[in-house]
Structure formats: structure tokens, C-alpha cells
Amino acid sequence: MSAAVHTGSPRCNVIRTGILQITPFYRGQSALRQSGLIQYCGIWYDMDVYCMIDSVITETGRKYVHHEGTETKMDEISDNDISSLKLSFAPMEGITTAPFRCSHHEVFGGADDYYAPFLNTGRVFLSRTRDRRDMDPEANRGIHMIPQLLSNNSRDFLCAAEKLSSIGYHEINLNLGCPSGTVVSRHRGAGFLEDTDRLDRFFEEVSDGLEKLNQGKNASDAVRLSVKTRLGMTDPEEACELIKIYNRYPLSLLIIHPRVQKEGYSGHVHMDVFLDMLRDSRLPVCYNGDILTAEDAVRVFRQCRERMAALSSSAAVSDTGGNRQGHMISPKLPGMMIGRGAVRDPAVFRKIRGGSSMEKSELLHFLDLVLRRTSEGIPEEMNQLSKMKDIWAFLGQYFPGQEKELKKIRHARSLVDYQSAVQQICSSRA
């Protein structure tokens, strides 16, 4: 669907992909300006508020937003309602594959997006059966799945993005957060953050390539680039340079895990550094890290809201009369991403939105669905069993004080033994 812009007219109908704060410019690129709007890669942006456009109607200077089918004045959008956040399921290698993703969506729901575990780019991209199976749109029917790529080569990345686009994926996520030693030693994942000059060149080349790839496409088919990053390799202060690089490019989303590579997943997140990045970002930001409960999500949301409220005097929106009103424009924190916490408690997204806690019957149904769908692609019983045990490595944390029952799951040597142990632990939980 194309944007209709009437130059000089008081009314503009435009298409938009989300209520997101974003800069439309980056080094070496130009953008077409029409009626106060610009277009890049088939997507329109509102220059006054750095807002990516989906269904905005601008009439006599006042902006209205179509949000989930309803027309709402922008200044009526609540900055205090956590339920308005976009919630994403983080990629977890070996766990959040298609059987898990679809089963979670069917039983628990609450997540808007599911990010697939990373794929390596290169000449053999999607050559493995398991990778093709996980990326198969049929295997991901009914969910919004976003592929993630692990790469430090712009040419390989663009070739992979083109292949993924050809089978229907229009947002590609770049992994700059994986702390694994084997990944980092190849200067990928968080290891790519060490060479900021090379990283900058990579983004410039990929942005150029995506612009060419998107020529002639409408907004809904344009390939967008998002990034999942850490704060750096060894020092959180490295984030100061990284945010400058990210701000130069039209990323659809910046997902920040507030740790450096050497910390892995241990210790506390650097929330102060994250809030500084949130303050300095001209991109939509998604928080990721140590959200294990709905209460954790509320705590992070409040910290971000308080920081942005302190800065709200510098953010303003023009009213009909041309006056400037102090107002936090669109949410600077449009989303949160949860990984380990959502495997530990699959109902956490629902609980964040005010829904109910996980019930025993739901958990049993969910695990049965995952096992059945896993068996369709992996016929070997022991491999199926291994997959289910990987889930329980996190899910077991939901059952404190039941180490004896959990041990039976870990030591199960057959699916019959495993299912018996699961029934036992769920029964004792009731």
C-alpha cells in the first residue's frame, strides 16, 4: 500500500509501520521531502517528530495516530500504560525454535514478536535442513517471527537478507550481543563491537544495499534492519561511541542488553548506562535483560518513564496555533524483550498485560504441543528428549523446592520416564 501525499494540502494520508521515534537520515544518503514528510526505502517519516509513519493523518498542524484501528490524538496516548508496550520473545539457541514459538503463541500468547535464534551468513546460508525448517513460513504460521543473523560481512548479510525477503520476511535482526567465546573470537556477535570503524562501514554498506533492495517495493514489503546489541566488549562506557554509530542509520529498532561481552549473563545490568543510551537514542529502543517476572517489567518501565519525564521539557509538539507544548512525543521505549524469564514462566507476557498466571493444565498442554511438533522434524527419541530437557533447565526455576522431582526430569532416559516426571511435578504444584 503506497503513501498518498498531497503537497500544499492541509491534509496528508500516510502509511506507517509503528508509533516509533526514529531519525530518517544517515551518512551518505539523501531523502525525499514532501509536505514536511520524507521517504526512505518506501517508508515515510514525519520530520517534525522523527516518527515512522503507518496511519497518521496530519490536519492543520495537529497530528492524529491510528493505533490498532482506532483514531487517537497523539497527546492522548498514555505514557504510563505498560500494556501499550510491544513485547518480544528473545531468541534462545536450541530452545525458541519454531515448535516452541508456535506452541507458546497458541497456549499463552502475550508476545507480539518472536525472534528466531541466529543464523550464520555466508555462501552456505540456509543449507542446513534444520535452518530451513526453522525459517519455513509454514512452520511459523500465525506468529510474527523475525529472523536474526550473525554476520560481520555486509555482502553476506545482504545476500541472506535478500533470501529471507524472498520467502516473506521483511525485518532482519543483526546479532551484536552474543557473548559466546567461539562467536566473539570470529569478531561476530558482541565481538563485532570491538572494531567500531569496521562496524560503522558495515552499517553504511548494509544501509546502501537495503536501499537498493527496497527500490520499487511498497512500505509493507520493504526490508527493515533492527539490531540487538550489548554495551560493548569490556567497558560499559563503550556504549557512548556505539550509540553515535547507531544513530546515523535508519534502524527500525535498537534492542539493548545492558551488559558488556565479558560479563556474559552474570552480575547486575548497567541500568544507568541503558538510560543514558535511551536518552541519547534517536531510534526506537527495546529493553532486554534480567526481566524474570511481570514485576521486573514494571520496575524497568517506571525507571525509563521517570528518566524520560525528567527530560520531557525538551520534547515538544506543535499545536494547531503553532505553540510549543512540553510533551514526551512518541514513546522512547516502545518495547521490551524477554528470553530466559519467558521460558522460566511462559505466562509472563500475559501477566505483564494484566492477565492470569500459568495454570498446570496450560503447562502440560504447552509441553505436549512442543514435543509433538518437535517430533515432526526430529524423529530420534533421544534428541526429542534432549530438546525438552533444555526447556526444563529454565522452566525448572518456576518450581522452587522441588529438586527431587526436577532431578527425575534431568535423568529421564526415555520419553515415557520424562512424561511421568513432568506429570508428577505438575501434580505436586497444583
Backbone torsions as a table, in degrees:
resi	resn	phi	psi	omega
1	MET	NA	126.9	-174.2
2	SER	-94.7	157.6	178.8
3	ALA	-82.0	140.2	176.9
4	ALA	-110.9	110.6	-177.6
5	VAL	-118.4	125.1	-178.1
6	HIS	-107.0	99.9	-176.6
7	THR	-59.6	130.6	177.3
8	GLY	84.0	-11.0	179.4
9	SER	-82.6	146.7	178.9
10	PRO	-73.1	-8.2	-176.7
11	ARG	-124.9	131.6	179.5
12	CYS	-129.9	127.1	174.7
13	ASN	-102.3	123.2	-175.5
14	VAL	-133.8	156.5	178.9
15	ILE	-100.5	142.1	-178.1
16	ARG	-139.3	156.8	-175.7
17	THR	-108.1	8.9	176.9
18	GLY	152.7	156.6	179.5
19	ILE	-83.3	81.8	-170.8
20	LEU	-127.3	137.5	176.6
21	GLN	-86.7	125.1	-171.2
22	ILE	-157.0	146.3	173.6
23	THR	-89.2	134.8	-176.8
24	PRO	-91.2	-3.6	-176.2
25	PHE	-108.6	150.4	167.3
26	TYR	-150.4	162.8	-172.6
27	ARG	-56.4	133.0	173.5
28	GLY	84.9	1.6	-178.5
29	GLN	-123.5	151.4	175.6
30	SER	-114.9	164.4	180.0
31	ALA	-139.6	147.1	-178.7
32	LEU	-83.1	125.9	179.8
33	ARG	-104.3	127.5	176.3
34	GLN	-141.6	126.1	176.4
35	SER	51.0	42.0	-179.8
36	GLY	78.2	5.3	-179.9
37	LEU	-117.8	155.9	173.6
38	ILE	-128.0	160.1	179.8
39	GLN	-124.0	133.2	175.4
40	TYR	-140.4	127.8	179.3
41	CYS	54.1	36.9	177.6
42	GLY	79.8	1.0	-178.9
43	ILE	-111.5	136.3	-179.5
44	TRP	-93.9	147.1	179.0
45	TYR	-130.1	143.2	175.0
46	ASP	-90.1	114.6	-173.6
47	MET	-69.8	-27.5	-176.2
48	ASP	-67.2	-36.0	-175.3
49	VAL	-122.5	13.6	-178.2
50	TYR	48.7	53.7	-173.0
51	CYS	-119.2	124.1	174.4
52	MET	-68.9	137.0	-166.4
53	ILE	-107.5	134.1	178.6
54	ASP	-123.4	-57.4	178.5
55	SER	-145.0	55.8	-179.2
56	VAL	-94.7	135.8	171.4
57	ILE	-113.0	119.7	178.0
58	THR	-102.3	119.2	-175.1
59	GLU	-132.6	118.2	179.8
60	THR	48.1	41.6	173.4
61	GLY	90.2	-15.9	-179.5
62	ARG	-98.1	138.6	-174.7
63	LYS	-102.7	135.3	176.1
64	TYR	-119.8	149.7	-177.6
65	VAL	-124.7	129.1	170.4
66	HIS	-86.5	110.6	-178.0
67	HIS	-119.8	109.3	-178.9
68	GLU	55.8	45.5	171.5
69	GLY	86.0	-1.8	179.5
70	THR	-116.7	144.2	179.8
71	GLU	-91.0	123.1	-175.2
72	THR	-136.0	138.4	172.8
73	LYS	-65.0	138.7	-176.5
74	MET	-58.2	-36.9	-176.7
75	ASP	-78.8	3.0	174.6
76	GLU	-100.0	-7.0	178.9
77	ILE	-69.8	126.4	-175.2
78	SER	-74.4	130.2	173.4
79	ASP	-90.4	-1.5	-174.8
80	ASN	-106.9	-3.7	-173.3
81	ASP	-97.1	107.1	-178.1
82	ILE	-67.1	-23.0	-179.2
83	SER	-67.0	-14.7	178.9
84	SER	-82.2	-9.1	179.7
85	LEU	-67.6	147.5	171.3
86	LYS	-83.9	124.3	-176.4
87	LEU	-108.7	128.9	-175.8
88	SER	-122.7	143.5	175.6
89	PHE	-89.5	121.0	-176.8
90	ALA	-70.7	153.2	175.6
91	PRO	-74.9	136.0	176.0
92	MET	-134.6	113.7	-173.3
93	GLU	-56.6	129.7	177.0
94	GLY	81.0	-7.6	-176.7
95	ILE	-116.5	-58.6	-172.7
96	THR	-86.5	53.7	174.9
97	THR	-81.2	178.7	-174.5
98	ALA	-55.4	-43.8	178.6
99	PRO	-58.8	-40.7	178.6
100	PHE	-67.6	-48.1	-176.5
101	ARG	-58.1	-50.3	-176.3
102	CYS	-68.1	-36.7	178.9
103	SER	-67.4	-40.6	178.0
104	HIS	-62.3	-45.6	-179.3
105	HIS	-61.8	-40.6	-177.2
106	GLU	-68.4	-39.8	-173.0
107	VAL	-92.0	-46.3	-172.2
108	PHE	-107.3	-41.5	-178.8
109	GLY	62.1	-161.2	178.2
110	GLY	93.6	-24.0	179.2
111	ALA	-92.5	134.0	178.4
112	ASP	-81.3	-35.7	-177.1
113	ASP	-131.9	151.7	172.6
114	TYR	-125.6	118.3	178.3
115	TYR	-91.8	128.0	-179.1
116	ALA	-78.2	150.4	174.8
117	PRO	-57.1	149.7	-170.9
118	PHE	-62.9	149.8	172.1
119	LEU	-115.3	138.1	173.9
120	ASN	-75.6	139.1	176.7
121	THR	-90.0	169.2	180.0
122	GLY	140.5	-174.9	-176.1
123	ARG	-66.8	-21.9	-178.2
124	VAL	-101.0	21.4	-177.6
125	PHE	-57.4	132.1	-179.6
126	LEU	61.3	25.8	177.7
127	SER	-82.2	-23.9	-179.2
128	ARG	-81.5	139.0	-178.8
129	THR	-58.2	-43.0	-177.3
130	ARG	-64.9	-33.1	177.8
131	ASP	-70.1	-44.0	178.6
132	ARG	-63.2	-38.5	179.4
133	ARG	-64.9	-40.1	-177.9
134	ASP	-72.2	-29.4	-179.8
135	MET	-89.4	-9.1	-177.5
136	ASP	-59.0	120.8	-179.8
137	PRO	-56.4	-31.3	178.7
138	GLU	-65.9	-36.4	179.8
139	ALA	-72.0	-15.0	-179.0
140	ASN	-116.3	21.8	-177.7
141	ARG	-60.7	133.5	175.3
142	GLY	93.4	-6.6	178.2
143	ILE	-123.5	158.5	173.9
144	HIS	-95.1	101.2	-176.2
145	MET	-104.4	135.9	179.9
146	ILE	-117.6	117.1	178.1
147	PRO	-69.6	147.9	176.8
148	GLN	-119.9	135.3	-178.6
149	LEU	-114.4	144.4	175.4
150	LEU	-111.8	113.4	-172.9
151	SER	-160.6	152.8	168.9
152	ASN	-131.4	14.7	-178.5
153	ASN	-122.0	116.5	-173.9
154	SER	-64.0	-36.8	-179.1
155	ARG	-66.1	-45.6	178.2
156	ASP	-62.8	-40.8	-179.8
157	PHE	-61.5	-45.6	-177.8
158	LEU	-66.5	-37.9	176.7
159	CYS	-63.0	-43.0	178.5
160	ALA	-65.4	-42.5	179.9
161	ALA	-61.5	-39.6	179.1
162	GLU	-65.1	-40.4	178.1
163	LYS	-64.3	-43.5	-180.0
164	LEU	-66.6	-37.6	177.0
165	SER	-62.8	-36.7	-177.4
166	SER	-67.0	-21.5	178.2
167	ILE	-105.0	9.7	168.7
168	GLY	110.9	7.8	179.7
169	TYR	-99.9	127.1	-172.9
170	HIS	-118.4	3.4	168.0
171	GLU	-128.4	129.6	179.2
172	ILE	-119.5	131.9	-179.9
173	ASN	-104.4	133.1	177.4
174	LEU	-96.7	126.7	179.6
175	ASN	-85.5	109.9	173.3
176	LEU	-120.1	27.0	-175.2
177	GLY	-125.4	-15.4	-175.6
178	CYS	-62.1	122.6	-176.3
179	PRO	-93.2	2.1	-176.2
180	SER	-57.1	136.0	-178.4
181	GLY	-59.7	-39.7	-179.6
182	THR	-67.1	-34.6	177.8
183	VAL	-72.8	-46.7	-177.2
184	VAL	-63.5	-36.1	-179.2
185	SER	-63.9	-20.9	177.0
186	ARG	-97.0	12.3	178.5
187	HIS	59.8	40.0	174.8
188	ARG	-120.9	173.9	-177.4
189	GLY	57.1	-136.7	178.8
190	ALA	-63.8	-21.6	178.9
191	GLY	-65.0	-23.1	179.3
192	PHE	-71.8	-20.3	-177.5
193	LEU	-70.6	-15.7	-176.2
194	GLU	-70.3	-30.0	-177.6
195	ASP	-111.7	87.5	-173.2
196	THR	-69.5	-30.4	177.2
197	ASP	-64.7	-45.0	178.9
198	ARG	-66.1	-38.4	177.9
199	LEU	-61.8	-42.3	179.0
200	ASP	-62.0	-44.1	178.6
201	ARG	-63.6	-39.2	178.3
202	PHE	-57.9	-48.5	-178.9
203	PHE	-64.5	-38.5	179.3
204	GLU	-63.9	-44.4	-179.5
205	GLU	-68.2	-40.1	178.6
206	VAL	-67.6	-40.5	178.7
207	SER	-63.5	-41.9	175.5
208	ASP	-61.0	-44.9	-178.2
209	GLY	-65.4	-39.9	178.9
210	LEU	-68.0	-34.5	177.2
211	GLU	-62.0	-41.8	177.9
212	LYS	-67.6	-41.6	179.9
213	LEU	-62.3	-32.8	-175.5
214	ASN	-89.6	-3.1	179.9
215	GLN	-60.1	130.5	179.5
216	GLY	84.8	-5.2	179.8
217	LYS	-92.7	150.3	173.6
218	ASN	-83.2	174.6	-172.8
219	ALA	-59.4	-38.0	-176.0
220	SER	-70.5	-22.6	-178.3
221	ASP	-101.0	-7.3	-178.4
222	ALA	-67.2	140.0	178.6
223	VAL	-83.0	126.4	-179.8
224	ARG	-111.2	150.6	-178.9
225	LEU	-113.3	125.6	170.9
226	SER	-118.4	164.6	-174.9
227	VAL	-134.6	138.2	170.9
228	LYS	-113.8	117.5	-170.1
229	THR	-129.8	160.8	166.1
230	ARG	-102.9	-177.6	-177.8
231	LEU	-80.9	-14.1	-177.6
232	GLY	153.2	-163.8	-178.8
233	MET	-92.1	-50.9	-173.4
234	THR	-127.7	-25.6	-173.6
235	ASP	-128.6	124.4	179.1
236	PRO	-55.7	-24.9	-179.8
237	GLU	-67.2	-13.9	175.2
238	GLU	-61.0	-20.9	-179.6
239	ALA	-61.2	-27.2	-179.3
240	CYS	-60.6	-42.2	179.0
241	GLU	-75.2	-37.7	-177.4
242	LEU	-63.9	-41.3	-177.5
243	ILE	-66.4	-30.5	176.0
244	LYS	-64.4	-39.8	178.4
245	ILE	-66.7	-49.0	-177.9
246	TYR	-60.3	-37.4	-178.1
247	ASN	-65.0	-17.9	-178.4
248	ARG	-80.1	-8.0	-171.7
249	TYR	-126.4	153.7	-175.2
250	PRO	-83.4	63.7	178.3
251	LEU	-74.2	138.6	-179.4
252	SER	-76.5	-22.8	-179.8
253	LEU	-163.0	140.4	175.4
254	LEU	-116.6	108.8	179.9
255	ILE	-96.4	122.0	-173.3
256	ILE	-116.3	122.9	169.7
257	HIS	-101.3	112.9	-169.6
258	PRO	-80.3	54.5	169.9
259	ARG	-135.0	162.1	172.2
260	VAL	-95.4	167.4	-174.9
261	GLN	-58.0	-43.5	-173.4
262	LYS	-66.3	-17.9	-179.2
263	GLU	-83.2	-14.9	-177.0
264	GLY	57.2	-121.3	177.5
265	TYR	-118.9	19.2	-177.3
266	SER	-100.1	163.5	179.2
267	GLY	72.6	-178.4	-178.9
268	HIS	-85.7	149.8	173.6
269	VAL	-70.6	154.5	178.9
270	HIS	-91.1	79.8	-174.8
271	MET	-65.1	-32.9	179.7
272	ASP	-64.3	-39.1	179.1
273	VAL	-70.4	-39.3	176.5
274	PHE	-59.1	-44.5	-179.0
275	LEU	-64.9	-33.5	174.9
276	ASP	-66.0	-41.2	177.6
277	MET	-65.4	-39.6	177.3
278	LEU	-60.0	-43.1	178.9
279	ARG	-62.8	-40.7	-173.0
280	ASP	-88.5	-13.1	-174.7
281	SER	-74.0	136.9	170.7
282	ARG	-101.3	14.0	-179.2
283	LEU	-117.3	158.1	171.4
284	PRO	-66.4	136.6	-174.3
285	VAL	-117.7	139.4	175.8
286	CYS	-120.0	131.7	179.8
287	TYR	-88.4	139.5	176.2
288	ASN	-142.8	129.2	174.7
289	GLY	141.7	118.5	172.3
290	ASP	60.7	30.2	171.0
291	ILE	-95.3	102.1	-177.3
292	LEU	-105.2	-19.7	-177.9
293	THR	-138.3	167.9	175.3
294	ALA	-63.0	-32.9	179.2
295	GLU	-65.5	-37.0	176.0
296	ASP	-61.6	-42.1	-179.9
297	ALA	-62.9	-42.8	178.6
298	VAL	-62.8	-41.6	-179.9
299	ARG	-61.3	-47.1	179.5
300	VAL	-63.8	-43.9	-180.0
301	PHE	-58.0	-43.5	-179.2
302	ARG	-66.8	-38.7	177.8
303	GLN	-61.5	-43.4	179.6
304	CYS	-67.7	-41.2	-180.0
305	ARG	-62.9	-41.7	-179.3
306	GLU	-66.0	-39.7	178.2
307	ARG	-64.1	-44.1	-178.8
308	MET	-70.4	-32.4	177.2
309	ALA	-64.3	-35.1	179.2
310	ALA	-67.5	-24.0	-178.9
311	LEU	-102.6	1.9	-171.1
312	SER	-63.7	-22.9	-179.1
313	SER	-65.2	-22.2	179.9
314	SER	-89.5	-9.3	177.8
315	ALA	-102.0	130.1	-176.7
316	ALA	-143.7	155.9	177.1
317	VAL	-126.7	136.5	178.4
318	SER	-72.6	133.1	174.4
319	ASP	-93.3	-175.9	-175.2
320	THR	-58.9	-35.6	-178.3
321	GLY	-84.6	2.5	177.8
322	GLY	87.3	3.0	177.9
323	ASN	-76.9	155.6	177.2
324	ARG	-98.6	128.0	-179.3
325	GLN	-115.1	129.6	176.5
326	GLY	-62.6	119.5	-176.9
327	HIS	-163.0	139.9	173.3
328	MET	-77.3	112.4	-168.9
329	ILE	-59.9	-112.9	176.0
330	SER	-88.0	159.2	-174.7
331	PRO	-57.4	128.5	176.1
332	LYS	-76.4	-18.1	175.9
333	LEU	-119.6	82.0	-177.1
334	PRO	-76.2	-12.1	-176.0
335	GLY	-156.2	165.2	172.2
336	MET	-131.1	146.3	177.1
337	MET	-119.7	133.1	-178.7
338	ILE	-127.5	133.9	178.6
339	GLY	-119.2	-82.2	-176.5
340	ARG	-56.9	-39.7	-179.5
341	GLY	-65.1	-29.3	-178.7
342	ALA	-83.6	-20.4	171.9
343	VAL	-80.9	-37.8	177.4
344	ARG	-62.7	-43.0	178.2
345	ASP	-135.9	92.5	-175.7
346	PRO	-60.0	-14.2	179.9
347	ALA	-92.1	7.2	-171.6
348	VAL	-63.4	-37.0	178.7
349	PHE	-63.3	-43.4	179.7
350	ARG	-63.1	-40.0	-179.6
351	LYS	-67.6	-36.0	176.5
352	ILE	-60.5	-34.3	-179.4
353	ARG	-86.9	10.1	176.2
354	GLY	91.7	9.9	-178.6
355	GLY	-85.3	-171.9	-172.6
356	SER	-85.9	163.1	176.6
357	SER	-75.0	168.4	-178.9
358	MET	-70.1	135.9	176.1
359	GLU	-103.5	154.9	-178.2
360	LYS	-57.1	-44.3	-177.4
361	SER	-63.4	-36.4	177.9
362	GLU	-64.7	-45.2	-178.8
363	LEU	-61.4	-44.7	179.4
364	LEU	-62.5	-41.7	178.8
365	HIS	-64.4	-43.7	179.0
366	PHE	-59.8	-49.0	-178.6
367	LEU	-64.8	-36.5	176.8
368	ASP	-63.9	-41.4	178.9
369	LEU	-64.5	-44.6	179.6
370	VAL	-60.1	-45.2	-178.9
371	LEU	-64.4	-44.3	-179.6
372	ARG	-62.8	-45.1	-179.3
373	ARG	-69.7	-34.0	176.6
374	THR	-64.5	-40.6	-178.1
375	SER	-65.4	-22.9	178.7
376	GLU	-68.3	-26.5	179.7
377	GLY	-108.8	-19.7	-179.0
378	ILE	-126.9	98.2	-174.1
379	PRO	-74.9	-21.9	-175.7
380	GLU	-73.6	126.7	-175.4
381	GLU	-60.7	-43.7	-176.6
382	MET	-66.0	-33.0	176.7
383	ASN	-70.8	-37.0	174.5
384	GLN	-62.4	-44.5	-179.5
385	LEU	-61.5	-41.7	178.9
386	SER	-60.7	-41.5	179.1
387	LYS	-61.7	-42.3	-178.7
388	MET	-69.3	-35.9	177.8
389	LYS	-66.2	-34.4	176.9
390	ASP	-60.3	-40.1	177.7
391	ILE	-64.7	-43.1	-177.7
392	TRP	-68.9	-18.1	175.0
393	ALA	-59.5	-29.0	176.5
394	PHE	-101.0	-43.7	-177.6
395	LEU	-60.8	-30.4	-180.0
396	GLY	-59.7	-24.4	179.3
397	GLN	-67.7	-15.7	178.2
398	TYR	-77.4	-10.5	-175.8
399	PHE	-119.6	67.0	-179.8
400	PRO	-64.9	144.9	178.0
401	GLY	80.1	7.6	-179.1
402	GLN	-120.6	43.3	-177.0
403	GLU	-60.8	-36.2	-179.1
404	LYS	-61.1	-45.2	179.6
405	GLU	-69.2	-39.1	179.6
406	LEU	-65.5	-34.5	178.7
407	LYS	-62.5	-35.8	177.7
408	LYS	-63.5	-36.0	177.0
409	ILE	-67.5	-46.3	-179.0
410	ARG	-62.0	-33.9	-174.3
411	HIS	-97.7	2.6	179.5
412	ALA	-60.0	135.5	-178.6
413	ARG	-109.3	1.6	176.7
414	SER	-151.1	163.1	178.7
415	LEU	-66.2	-31.3	177.6
416	VAL	-63.3	-47.0	178.6
417	ASP	-62.8	-41.8	-179.8
418	TYR	-61.1	-49.9	-177.1
419	GLN	-65.4	-33.6	176.2
420	SER	-65.4	-41.5	179.5
421	ALA	-67.0	-37.9	178.5
422	VAL	-64.9	-44.2	178.0
423	GLN	-59.5	-39.1	-177.9
424	GLN	-67.1	-45.2	-177.5
425	ILE	-69.2	-34.0	178.1
426	CYS	-72.1	-35.0	178.5
427	SER	-66.6	-39.9	-179.6
428	SER	-71.9	-20.3	179.2
429	ARG	-78.9	-25.9	-173.1
430	ALA	-63.0	NA	NA
